[in-house]
Amino acid sequence: MDAYVVVNGQATSVKALEEAKKYKNRKRYRATALVFIGDKLLLVKDNGRDDYSMVGGGFKKNEHTIDACHRELNEEVGGITIESVKRLKQCDFEGRRAKYKVSLIKASGKPYVKSKEIDEVILWNMKDKIKTQGHINHILEYYKKEVK
């Protein structure tokens, strides 16, 4: 017989509670696009945030990293033409909340915001001081050391 506890006024099995804890503590995988237009890195600012991140998002069922990066870029940013895409496993990074799976995308054009989830798109020269999410520095460090 299962053991039950009361959580928020409802009886919940201990087994279901343990399963929920496991799921809550799991990190999600995030397809992350390292997008260069010339020598500048394309970054986006999500709605309600004050820092920049790389284009990316969750995976759809059975979706490969390159496909997910391409889809996320197409959903979030307009005005660019993709010239090449390459999976960069050596740049994958495990952060506090997510596991970043990285692809390098070389593109051209003048990017603009296409998604309602994004407030701003910038091309960053990687020299100016801007506020970025933590994963950017780690991924760029791996990129400069392993790929460039």
N, C-alpha and C positions, 0 to 999 in steps of 0.2 A: 504494500500500500504506500502511495506517495505521501510525503510530508507536505503540509501546507502552512503558509504564513500569511498574515494580513499585511498588505501593502496598499497604502492610500485607501483604506476602507474596503479593499477587495481581497478575497482569498486567492492566493497564487501558489502554485506548486513550487517547492524548493528547486526541483529540477528545471523548471521553466526560468526561474530567477537566475540560476547558474548559467544557463544557455544565453540569457540576455546579457549577463556580465561579460561572457566570452566575446560576444559580438561587439559590445560597446568598446572593449579594449583593443579590438583589431584595427590595424591601420588600413586605410583604403589605398588602393593603387590609383595613381594619377598619371595620365599621359601628359608629358610635358614637352613643349616644342621650344627648342632653342633656335629662334628664327633670326637670321641675319639678312639685312638688306644693306648690301655693301659691307662696310665695316661696323655698322651699328646694329645693336640688339633691339629687337622689337619687344616692348613690354606693355602690359595692360594694367589698368587700375580698376578693380572690381567695384561695383556699387557699394557705397557705404564704407569703403576702406580708404586709408590715407597712405598706403604703400603700393608699390608696383610688384607684379609677378610676371612670370612667363605664361604664355598662352597654354591652356591645357584644361583637363577635366577628367571625369571618370570614364571608365571603359564601358562599352556596351557588351553584351554577352558575346563571347568568342571573338572579340575584336582584337586585332594586333596593334602593337604600339604605334607603328607608323600610320596605320589607318586612323587610329583614334586622334593622333596629333593633327593629321591632315583635316579630319572632320571638325575638331575643336577650332582650329585656325579659320576654317571656312565659316563656321558659325559665328565667331566672335569678331573677325576683322575682314574688312573688304578693301578693295583697291590694290591688291597685290597679285603677282603672278609667281607661282612656285616654280623654281628652276630645278631644284634637286632636293631629295629627302634621303636621309641616312639614319639608321638606328645606331645610337651611341650607348651600348650597354655599359661601357666603362665610365659613363657619366651618371648612371643611375644612383640615386641617393635616397637613404632612409631618414626621414625627418621625424619630428615629434608626433605628427598627426597623419603622415602619409608616406607612401613609398613611391618615389618619382621615377617613372620610366621615360627616358629621354630620347628624343629624335632631333637631329640637326636638319633644319630646313633653310635652304638658301633661296631667297626670293628677290623680286624687284617690284617697284611701284611706289605709290603713295598711300600708306595704310590709313584707314578710317574706322571708326567704331561702327559695328554692324549689329551687335547684340544689345538687348536691353539690360543685360547683366553687367555690361562694361561701361564705365564712365569716361575713360580716356585711353588712348593709344599713343605711345611715344616711341621714337627711335633714340636709343641711349648710346652715347659714345663710350660708355664704360669708364669714363674718367670723372665726369661731373658727379658731385655728391647728390644722391637722391635717396629717398627712403624706399628700401626694397624688402621683400619677404626673405626670410633666412635661407631658403633653399637656393636662391639665385647665386649667392656667393659660393656655396659649396659646389654647385653644378659648374659654374664658370671656372672654379679652381681645377676641377677634374678635367674640364675641356682644355684649358690652357696647358695642363701638364701632360695629358694623354693624347690629345688629338692634334693640336696646333703645331 
